[in-house]
Amino acid sequence: MDRIRITGGRTLHGTIPISGAKNATLPLMIASLLTEETLILDNVPRLADVGLLQRILGNHGVDVMVGGKRPGESAYDGQTLHISAARIIDTTAPYELVSRMRASFWVIAPLVARMGEAKVSLPGGCAIGTRPVDLLIMALERLGAEIEIDGGYVMARARNGLKGGEIVFPRVTVGGTHTAIMAAALAQGTTVIENAAHEPEIKDVADCLNRMGARIGGAGTSRIVIEGVSKLGGARHRVIPDRIETGTYAMAVAMTGGDVLLENGRADLLQAGLDVIAQAGAEISATNAGIRVTRNGAGIAPVEVVTAPFPGFPTDLQAQLMALMTRARGTSRITETIFENRFMHVQELVRLGAHIQLDGERATIEGVRRLQGAPVMATDLRASVSLVIAALAAEGETMVNRVYHLDRGFERLEDKLAACGAAIERISG
Ligand code: UD1
């Protein structure tokens, strides 16, 4: 199993290219199941989760062709995927695959919408607390799917097709909103989704679906209206930049000090996150090329933050912010409202010398003058990267174990940081 070794204390200077968004790529790939024609996706990040979803789609009979590098492209340019679900040969998504990546459960929506049936394993437990799918199932039922749960599988049937309906989510759910949109795109009649997620990835997927011939209005707001169509066609779509990767590197620079251009980063996708980083003392400026983050001499100021659905501060940056606050001059408070039990990074940050107290959903962080390198272990994607941020500022050497979590969501993290002067290397095996 690969590990990453970091020797802290260097400032970061240079350019970090921001990859395409993982959380847009996954539902976009799944949306390919809605059409017999080819969907071409540009700016797809090279991530373990993308590879795994390719395998999952392959199991349904989908062909995925990865375009080669074109002349003049750098190793950081995203991949182009040509995805063709001309013939779906299997409507079952088995436990062995779904259990490895929660978002793969979302295949249930396009499968039942196009094929009239789907059998998808329940995703099961997850390192960040219980993450149920009851609202995804509710959405499909509202569109007329008959649902049966048996032997750990959800069976969805709609022999005569789905019918438009009203879906009111009692809480904001990204996966629920993606599922509802994909199912409604091929349903007969009009669907209205109330209290829909606003996340930019929802709008990106809706834009792509509209290019494929869907009639979706209001994506990016809390009320989405979809006029079902009988068929969708192919399209070409460029994935938006990853706002979580952008925010993560912005926090790394805020932590170490320095001056870095986050190339292709888009401030409009991450305003709440950037506001907090600025409050912590970094200077942020949006340029045509991306987002420039600098922090000189001055230390890190403490902040109080509550995670919330978009446009609020994203839960996916909570662990990274906590790492940054371990070195703040004073006391910070971070409240996690989206996922229960999303604090696995706390114990590992404490091993590096952080002072953090947990009280239910609230963490209180007393900034310390120094962190000290140590062996640490990451338990999920965002928790792993928070340990990298802490290690960049810790004295001595930190070994981050089990980096396969990082590879699920961060493309070539060690190369991107090393190019800006960090002492970071991957140790294989
Ligand atoms: C997506 C993101 C993930 C991000 C999360 C919240 C992807 C691939 N993943 O995950 O990175 O952290 O949004 O921004 O895009 N819930 C229910 N019942 C359901 C579904 C959700 O109670 O049926 C709850 C969840 O437990 C959680 C909250 O709703 O407390 C939000 O979850 P949701 O937005 O659905 O997260 P995901 O789509 O799984």
Boltz pocket constraint, residues with backbone or C-beta under 6 A from the ligand:
constraints:
  - pocket:
      binder: B
      contacts: [[A, 22], [A, 23], [A, 24], [A, 26], [A, 102], [A, 103], [A, 130], [A, 131], [A, 132], [A, 133], [A, 134], [A, 135], [A, 136], [A, 137], [A, 171], [A, 172], [A, 173], [A, 174], [A, 175], [A, 176], [A, 201], [A, 315], [A, 316], [A, 337], [A, 338], [A, 339], [A, 340]]
      max_distance: 6.0
